Amino acid sequence: MPDGKGGRKYITPHVLKHTAITWALQRGASIWDAAGYFSTSPETIQRVYGHHAPDHMQSAVEAMDRRI
């Protein structure tokens, strides 16, 4: 949402937390560790941010790549 000063957007603490969790998962933090560090349930981390983890759905990709 613009704050009226040069068209910049207002950044809320929620936006900063979202960005931090995303970066942590992209850099290899486990969902369990991220949940504890950011005081967010593991279920929320998995549901909202899980797709940012480098190994997201990796076992499914590997299963589909296997030859029968």
TORMI-903644 format. One record per atom (N, C-alpha, C): residue number from 1; atom name; x, y, z. Coordinates in steps of 0.001 Angstrom, whole numbers, plus 500000, padded with zeros to 6 digits. Example, Ala and Ser with C-alpha at 12.3 -4.5 7.8 and 13.67 -1.06 7.14 Angstrom:
! TORMI-903644
+------+------+--------+--------+--------+
: resi : name :     xx :     yy :     zz :
+------+------+--------+--------+--------+
:    1 :    N : 513190 : 494310 : 507800 :
:    1 :   CA : 512300 : 495500 : 507800 :
:    1 :    C : 513200 : 496700 : 507800 :
:    2 :    N : 512850 : 497750 : 507080 :
:    2 :   CA : 513670 : 498940 : 507140 :
:    2 :    C : 512900 : 500030 : 507870 :
+------+------+--------+--------+--------+
//
This chain:
! TORMI-903644
+------+------+--------+--------+--------+
: resi : name :     xx :     yy :     zz :
+------+------+--------+--------+--------+
:    1 :    N : 500843 : 498827 : 500000 :
:    1 :   CA : 500000 : 500000 : 500000 :
:    1 :    C : 500895 : 501246 : 500000 :
:    2 :    N : 500673 : 502169 : 499085 :
:    2 :   CA : 501495 : 503376 : 499025 :
:    2 :    C : 501321 : 504224 : 500280 :
:    3 :    N : 502403 : 504857 : 500688 :
:    3 :   CA : 502321 : 505703 : 501874 :
:    3 :    C : 502227 : 507180 : 501509 :
:    4 :    N : 502169 : 507471 : 500221 :
:    4 :   CA : 502021 : 508840 : 499784 :
:    4 :    C : 503327 : 509601 : 499650 :
:    5 :    N : 504440 : 508947 : 499864 :
:    5 :   CA : 505741 : 509603 : 499760 :
:    5 :    C : 506517 : 508999 : 498600 :
:    6 :    N : 506356 : 509567 : 497451 :
:    6 :   CA : 507085 : 509078 : 496287 :
:    6 :    C : 506622 : 507736 : 495778 :
:    7 :    N : 505425 : 507316 : 496162 :
:    7 :   CA : 504880 : 506056 : 495670 :
:    7 :    C : 505476 : 504821 : 496324 :
:    8 :    N : 506291 : 504984 : 497357 :
:    8 :   CA : 506876 : 503830 : 498042 :
:    8 :    C : 505805 : 503080 : 498804 :
:    9 :    N : 506025 : 501805 : 498960 :
:    9 :   CA : 505084 : 500983 : 499712 :
:    9 :    C : 505490 : 500935 : 501174 :
:   10 :    N : 504482 : 500886 : 502039 :
:   10 :   CA : 504707 : 500757 : 503467 :
:   10 :    C : 505017 : 499292 : 503761 :
:   11 :    N : 506101 : 499058 : 504449 :
:   11 :   CA : 506506 : 497693 : 504776 :
:   11 :    C : 506139 : 497414 : 506231 :
:   12 :    N : 505359 : 496366 : 506424 :
:   12 :   CA : 504908 : 495994 : 507762 :
:   12 :    C : 505851 : 494950 : 508367 :
:   13 :    N : 505797 : 494764 : 509676 :
:   13 :   CA : 506579 : 493688 : 510293 :
:   13 :    C : 506234 : 492317 : 509698 :
:   14 :    N : 504984 : 492115 : 509311 :
:   14 :   CA : 504582 : 490845 : 508706 :
:   14 :    C : 505342 : 490596 : 507400 :
:   15 :    N : 505494 : 491621 : 506584 :
:   15 :   CA : 506233 : 491487 : 505318 :
:   15 :    C : 507676 : 491091 : 505602 :
:   16 :    N : 508288 : 491717 : 506601 :
:   16 :   CA : 509667 : 491388 : 506948 :
:   16 :    C : 509793 : 489954 : 507452 :
:   17 :    N : 508819 : 489511 : 508263 :
:   17 :   CA : 508841 : 488135 : 508765 :
:   17 :    C : 508661 : 487146 : 507625 :
:   18 :    N : 507749 : 487431 : 506731 :
:   18 :   CA : 507517 : 486562 : 505577 :
:   18 :    C : 508794 : 486422 : 504752 :
:   19 :    N : 509453 : 487533 : 504502 :
:   19 :   CA : 510691 : 487518 : 503721 :
:   19 :    C : 511769 : 486724 : 504443 :
:   20 :    N : 511920 : 486932 : 505738 :
:   20 :   CA : 512941 : 486229 : 506505 :
:   20 :    C : 512715 : 484720 : 506506 :
:   21 :    N : 511474 : 484287 : 506685 :
:   21 :   CA : 511173 : 482856 : 506671 :
:   21 :    C : 511458 : 482276 : 505288 :
:   22 :    N : 511062 : 482981 : 504259 :
:   22 :   CA : 511313 : 482525 : 502895 :
:   22 :    C : 512806 : 482350 : 502665 :
:   23 :    N : 513593 : 483345 : 503029 :
:   23 :   CA : 515049 : 483267 : 502837 :
:   23 :    C : 515662 : 482133 : 503650 :
:   24 :    N : 515189 : 481947 : 504883 :
:   24 :   CA : 515726 : 480875 : 505716 :
:   24 :    C : 515497 : 479512 : 505069 :
:   25 :    N : 514293 : 479287 : 504557 :
:   25 :   CA : 514002 : 477999 : 503910 :
:   25 :    C : 514789 : 477845 : 502618 :
:   26 :    N : 514925 : 478903 : 501853 :
:   26 :   CA : 515700 : 478837 : 500615 :
:   26 :    C : 517158 : 478507 : 500888 :
:   27 :    N : 517633 : 478890 : 502057 :
:   27 :   CA : 519034 : 478635 : 502418 :
:   27 :    C : 519221 : 477331 : 503179 :
:   28 :    N : 518162 : 476532 : 503266 :
:   28 :   CA : 518293 : 475195 : 503816 :
:   28 :    C : 517861 : 474981 : 505245 :
:   29 :    N : 517259 : 475974 : 505897 :
:   29 :   CA : 516761 : 475761 : 507256 :
:   29 :    C : 515646 : 474716 : 507229 :
:   30 :    N : 515615 : 473880 : 508246 :
:   30 :   CA : 514527 : 472907 : 508324 :
:   30 :    C : 513243 : 473624 : 508745 :
:   31 :    N : 512131 : 473019 : 508405 :
:   31 :   CA : 510841 : 473590 : 508797 :
:   31 :    C : 510746 : 473664 : 510312 :
:   32 :    N : 511227 : 472638 : 510986 :
:   32 :   CA : 511189 : 472602 : 512449 :
:   32 :    C : 511996 : 473751 : 513048 :
:   33 :    N : 513215 : 473962 : 512564 :
:   33 :   CA : 514054 : 475040 : 513092 :
:   33 :    C : 513470 : 476411 : 512774 :
:   34 :    N : 512961 : 476581 : 511559 :
:   34 :   CA : 512356 : 477865 : 511183 :
:   34 :    C : 511141 : 478158 : 512061 :
:   35 :    N : 510343 : 477136 : 512334 :
:   35 :   CA : 509159 : 477325 : 513175 :
:   35 :    C : 509552 : 477808 : 514561 :
:   36 :    N : 510561 : 477202 : 515145 :
:   36 :   CA : 511008 : 477614 : 516465 :
:   36 :    C : 511609 : 479007 : 516463 :
:   37 :    N : 512449 : 479280 : 515501 :
:   37 :   CA : 513135 : 480569 : 515447 :
:   37 :    C : 512163 : 481727 : 515231 :
:   38 :    N : 511186 : 481518 : 514350 :
:   38 :   CA : 510252 : 482592 : 514009 :
:   38 :    C : 508936 : 482524 : 514779 :
:   39 :    N : 508855 : 481654 : 515778 :
:   39 :   CA : 507653 : 481517 : 516611 :
:   39 :    C : 506393 : 481323 : 515773 :
:   40 :    N : 506489 : 480382 : 514862 :
:   40 :   CA : 505384 : 480057 : 513963 :
:   40 :    C : 505249 : 478537 : 513954 :
:   41 :    N : 504051 : 478019 : 513904 :
:   41 :   CA : 503876 : 476570 : 513964 :
:   41 :    C : 504507 : 475891 : 512748 :
:   42 :    N : 505018 : 474663 : 512950 :
:   42 :   CA : 505559 : 473923 : 511816 :
:   42 :    C : 504518 : 473732 : 510703 :
:   43 :    N : 503251 : 473584 : 511095 :
:   43 :   CA : 502183 : 473412 : 510099 :
:   43 :    C : 502051 : 474656 : 509218 :
:   44 :    N : 502140 : 475831 : 509830 :
:   44 :   CA : 502056 : 477073 : 509050 :
:   44 :    C : 503270 : 477232 : 508154 :
:   45 :    N : 504446 : 476927 : 508693 :
:   45 :   CA : 505662 : 477020 : 507867 :
:   45 :    C : 505514 : 476104 : 506659 :
:   46 :    N : 505071 : 474867 : 506876 :
:   46 :   CA : 504911 : 473909 : 505774 :
:   46 :    C : 503884 : 474395 : 504763 :
:   47 :    N : 502739 : 474837 : 505248 :
:   47 :   CA : 501641 : 475218 : 504363 :
:   47 :    C : 501935 : 476490 : 503571 :
:   48 :    N : 502502 : 477501 : 504236 :
:   48 :   CA : 502664 : 478809 : 503607 :
:   48 :    C : 504014 : 478951 : 502906 :
:   49 :    N : 505064 : 478391 : 503512 :
:   49 :   CA : 506412 : 478644 : 503017 :
:   49 :    C : 507128 : 477411 : 502480 :
:   50 :    N : 506573 : 476245 : 502677 :
:   50 :   CA : 507259 : 474991 : 502340 :
:   50 :    C : 507775 : 474910 : 500924 :
:   51 :    N : 507077 : 475520 : 499992 :
:   51 :   CA : 507504 : 475442 : 498588 :
:   51 :    C : 508791 : 476203 : 498320 :
:   52 :    N : 509271 : 476979 : 499285 :
:   52 :   CA : 510527 : 477704 : 499116 :
:   52 :    C : 511746 : 476855 : 499469 :
:   53 :    N : 511545 : 475737 : 500127 :
:   53 :   CA : 512665 : 474880 : 500510 :
:   53 :    C : 513268 : 474241 : 499264 :
:   54 :    N : 514611 : 474142 : 499212 :
:   54 :   CA : 515254 : 473603 : 498015 :
:   54 :    C : 514853 : 472164 : 497699 :
:   55 :    N : 514477 : 471398 : 498717 :
:   55 :   CA : 514112 : 470000 : 498479 :
:   55 :    C : 512603 : 469783 : 498408 :
:   56 :    N : 511856 : 470860 : 498204 :
:   56 :   CA : 510395 : 470765 : 498125 :
:   56 :    C : 510006 : 469779 : 497036 :
:   57 :    N : 509256 : 468778 : 497412 :
:   57 :   CA : 508756 : 467733 : 496514 :
:   57 :    C : 509862 : 466919 : 495856 :
:   58 :    N : 511061 : 466957 : 496427 :
:   58 :   CA : 512185 : 466258 : 495807 :
:   58 :    C : 511944 : 464759 : 495691 :
:   59 :    N : 511372 : 464148 : 496706 :
:   59 :   CA : 511142 : 462699 : 496622 :
:   59 :    C : 510154 : 462365 : 495510 :
:   60 :    N : 509181 : 463223 : 495259 :
:   60 :   CA : 508238 : 462987 : 494161 :
:   60 :    C : 508943 : 463127 : 492818 :
:   61 :    N : 509811 : 464113 : 492689 :
:   61 :   CA : 510580 : 464291 : 491445 :
:   61 :    C : 511451 : 463071 : 491198 :
:   62 :    N : 512149 : 462616 : 492240 :
:   62 :   CA : 513014 : 461446 : 492091 :
:   62 :    C : 512217 : 460201 : 491726 :
:   63 :    N : 511041 : 460038 : 492315 :
:   63 :   CA : 510206 : 458873 : 492000 :
:   63 :    C : 509774 : 458900 : 490538 :
:   64 :    N : 509440 : 460069 : 490027 :
:   64 :   CA : 509004 : 460163 : 488635 :
:   64 :    C : 510167 : 460006 : 487654 :
:   65 :    N : 511371 : 460303 : 488107 :
:   65 :   CA : 512545 : 460169 : 487245 :
:   65 :    C : 513071 : 458729 : 487158 :
:   66 :    N : 512663 : 457876 : 488103 :
:   66 :   CA : 513147 : 456493 : 488113 :
:   66 :    C : 512580 : 455716 : 486934 :
:   67 :    N : 513427 : 454898 : 486406 :
:   67 :   CA : 512977 : 454000 : 485330 :
:   67 :    C : 512428 : 452735 : 485953 :
:   68 :    N : 511444 : 452181 : 485325 :
:   68 :   CA : 510842 : 450948 : 485829 :
:   68 :    C : 511596 : 449763 : 485271 :
+------+------+--------+--------+--------+
//
